[in-house]
Amino acid sequence: MKIGILAVQGDFEAHAAMLERLGAETAEVRTPAQLEGCDGLILPGGESTTQLQFLREEGLADAIEKFAKQGGAIFGTCAGAILLATEVQNPKQDSLKLLDMTVLRNAYGRQIASDVVSGPTKLKSEPLEMVFIRGPIIERAGPGVRVLAEYAGKPALVQRDQIMAATFHPELTDDTTVHEHFLSLVAAGASQAAGSAKS
């Protein structure tokens, strides 16, 4: 199982370290060719407008859309969640529109220090540690979008089919729960693809 990580800015190396702890192979993705052969893709934190501009200039935006349509699993954290949203406000901006939700940018304020909290999650019985750094808020989760964790009464981790988004940074904790769940989505997508290829 190989997980591509968009390696433009943000904490892509922390995601790689977390995934490698779980036994997954990782690859840095900066071009459409580097996305080929990946079973899953992570869109990490950073600055969403800068990342979107890069994705379009390099042809990666189209490649990611195609990857999603073919059942590839995608996980966006913080800025990556903004990229996945169908609607972005505060201020309004364009996005990849792959996950039906409305996201407010910089909604928790522009704090420099991390805000570390614990909140309920459907992934395990214990609270989930969440690190917020200038995180967006998911204001609306569309029909069929599962809320897997919440913070301050708002969704913080959501999923629909093989696409998942978090407004926090799970890669900055020691808790592997979120990445383990993503790898299960990747494995399910890979097995479906294999089944389709055989039929």
C-alpha positions as CSV (number, residue, x, y, z in Angstrom):
1,M,0.0,0.0,0.0
2,K,1.5,3.3,-1.1
3,I,0.2,6.7,0.2
4,G,1.1,9.8,-1.7
5,I,1.5,13.0,0.3
6,L,1.3,16.4,-1.4
7,A,4.7,17.8,-0.6
8,V,4.4,21.5,-1.4
9,Q,4.3,23.0,2.1
10,G,3.0,22.2,5.5
11,D,3.8,19.1,7.7
12,F,4.0,16.4,5.0
13,E,7.0,14.9,6.7
14,A,5.0,14.4,9.9
15,H,2.3,12.6,8.0
16,A,4.9,10.4,6.3
17,A,6.4,9.5,9.7
18,M,3.0,8.6,11.1
19,L,2.1,6.4,8.1
20,E,5.5,4.7,8.2
21,R,5.0,3.8,11.9
22,L,1.9,2.0,10.7
23,G,3.8,0.1,8.0
24,A,2.6,2.1,5.0
25,E,4.9,3.1,2.1
26,T,4.8,6.8,1.4
27,A,5.7,9.0,-1.6
28,E,6.1,12.7,-2.0
29,V,3.7,14.0,-4.7
30,R,4.4,17.2,-6.6
31,T,3.4,16.1,-10.2
32,P,0.6,14.0,-11.7
33,A,3.2,11.3,-12.6
34,Q,4.1,10.9,-8.9
35,L,0.4,10.4,-8.0
36,E,0.2,7.4,-10.4
37,G,0.6,4.2,-8.5
38,C,-0.5,5.6,-5.2
39,D,-3.4,3.9,-3.4
40,G,-4.2,7.0,-1.3
41,L,-3.4,10.7,-1.1
42,I,-3.0,13.1,1.8
43,L,-3.4,16.8,1.4
44,P,-1.6,18.4,4.4
45,G,-1.8,21.7,6.1
46,G,-0.3,24.9,4.8
47,E,-1.9,27.8,2.9
48,S,-4.9,26.6,0.8
49,T,-4.8,29.3,-1.8
50,T,-1.1,28.7,-2.5
51,Q,-1.6,25.0,-2.7
52,L,-4.6,25.3,-5.0
53,Q,-2.6,27.5,-7.3
54,F,0.2,25.0,-7.4
55,L,-2.2,22.1,-8.0
56,R,-3.6,23.9,-11.0
57,E,-0.3,25.0,-12.5
58,E,1.2,21.5,-12.3
59,G,-2.0,19.7,-13.6
60,L,-2.4,18.0,-10.2
61,A,-5.9,19.4,-9.6
62,D,-7.3,17.4,-12.6
63,A,-5.2,14.4,-11.6
64,I,-6.6,14.4,-8.1
65,E,-10.2,14.8,-9.4
66,K,-9.6,11.8,-11.6
67,F,-8.0,9.9,-8.7
68,A,-11.1,10.5,-6.6
69,K,-13.5,9.4,-9.3
70,Q,-11.6,6.2,-9.7
71,G,-12.1,5.5,-6.0
72,G,-8.8,6.6,-4.6
73,A,-8.9,7.5,-0.9
74,I,-8.0,11.1,-0.1
75,F,-7.5,12.7,3.4
76,G,-7.2,16.5,3.8
77,T,-6.0,18.1,7.0
78,C,-6.5,21.8,7.9
79,A,-5.7,23.5,4.5
80,G,-6.3,20.1,2.9
81,A,-9.8,20.1,4.3
82,I,-10.4,23.5,2.8
83,L,-9.2,22.2,-0.6
84,L,-11.7,19.3,-0.5
85,A,-14.7,21.4,0.5
86,T,-17.5,22.2,-2.0
87,E,-17.8,25.7,-0.5
88,V,-15.2,27.9,1.2
89,Q,-16.1,31.2,3.0
90,N,-14.3,33.8,5.2
91,P,-13.0,34.8,2.6
92,K,-14.7,33.0,-0.3
93,Q,-12.3,31.0,-2.5
94,D,-12.3,28.2,-5.0
95,S,-11.5,24.6,-4.1
96,L,-11.4,21.0,-5.5
97,K,-15.1,20.5,-4.5
98,L,-14.7,16.8,-3.7
99,L,-16.5,16.7,-0.3
100,D,-19.9,18.2,0.3
101,M,-19.3,20.7,3.1
102,T,-19.0,24.4,3.8
103,V,-15.8,25.5,5.5
104,L,-14.9,28.8,7.1
105,R,-11.2,29.7,6.8
106,N,-9.3,30.8,9.9
107,A,-12.4,30.5,11.9
108,Y,-10.7,29.6,15.2
109,G,-8.6,32.8,15.0
110,R,-5.0,33.3,13.9
111,Q,-3.3,32.0,17.0
112,I,0.3,31.2,16.6
113,A,0.5,28.6,19.4
114,S,-1.2,25.2,19.1
115,D,-4.5,24.7,20.8
116,V,-4.6,21.0,21.9
117,V,-7.9,19.7,23.0
118,S,-9.6,16.3,23.4
119,G,-13.1,15.5,22.0
120,P,-15.4,12.6,21.4
121,T,-14.9,10.5,18.3
122,K,-16.7,7.6,16.7
123,L,-13.4,5.9,15.9
124,K,-12.7,4.8,19.5
125,S,-14.3,4.9,23.0
126,E,-11.6,7.2,24.4
127,P,-11.4,11.0,23.5
128,L,-9.4,11.9,20.5
129,E,-6.5,14.4,20.9
130,M,-6.8,17.2,18.4
131,V,-4.2,19.9,17.6
132,F,-5.6,23.0,16.0
133,I,-3.4,25.6,14.3
134,R,-5.4,28.4,12.7
135,G,-7.9,25.7,11.9
136,P,-10.9,26.1,9.7
137,I,-14.4,25.3,10.9
138,I,-16.7,22.9,9.1
139,E,-19.9,25.0,9.2
140,R,-22.0,22.5,7.2
141,A,-21.6,18.8,6.5
142,G,-23.7,17.7,3.5
143,P,-26.0,14.7,3.2
144,G,-24.1,11.4,3.5
145,V,-21.1,13.1,5.2
146,R,-20.4,11.2,8.5
147,V,-19.1,13.3,11.4
148,L,-16.4,11.2,13.1
149,A,-15.3,13.7,15.7
150,E,-16.4,17.1,17.0
151,Y,-14.9,20.1,18.7
152,A,-16.9,23.0,20.2
153,G,-20.1,21.7,18.7
154,K,-18.7,21.6,15.2
155,P,-17.5,18.7,13.0
156,A,-13.8,18.3,13.2
157,L,-13.3,15.0,11.4
158,V,-15.7,14.0,8.6
159,Q,-15.9,11.3,5.9
160,R,-17.9,10.4,2.9
161,D,-17.1,7.2,1.1
162,Q,-13.3,7.2,0.6
163,I,-12.7,11.0,1.2
164,M,-12.0,12.2,4.7
165,A,-11.2,15.7,6.1
166,A,-10.0,17.0,9.5
167,T,-9.8,20.6,10.7
168,F,-7.0,19.6,13.1
169,H,-3.6,18.0,12.7
170,P,-3.6,14.3,13.7
171,E,0.0,13.9,12.5
172,L,1.2,16.2,15.3
173,T,0.1,13.8,18.0
174,D,1.2,10.3,19.1
175,D,-2.3,9.0,18.4
176,T,-2.4,6.9,15.2
177,T,-6.2,6.4,15.3
178,V,-7.1,8.8,12.4
179,H,-4.3,7.6,10.1
180,E,-5.3,4.0,10.9
181,H,-8.9,4.8,9.8
182,F,-7.6,6.4,6.6
183,L,-5.5,3.3,5.8
184,S,-8.6,1.2,6.2
185,L,-10.4,3.4,3.6
186,V,-7.4,3.0,1.3
187,A,-7.4,-0.8,1.7
188,A,-11.2,-0.9,1.0
189,G,-10.8,1.2,-2.1
190,A,-7.9,-0.9,-3.3
191,S,-9.8,-4.1,-2.9
192,Q,-12.8,-2.6,-4.7
193,A,-10.6,-1.5,-7.6
194,A,-9.1,-5.0,-7.8
195,G,-12.6,-6.5,-7.9
196,S,-13.6,-4.2,-10.7
197,A,-10.5,-5.0,-12.7
198,K,-11.3,-8.8,-12.4
199,S,-14.9,-8.4,-13.5
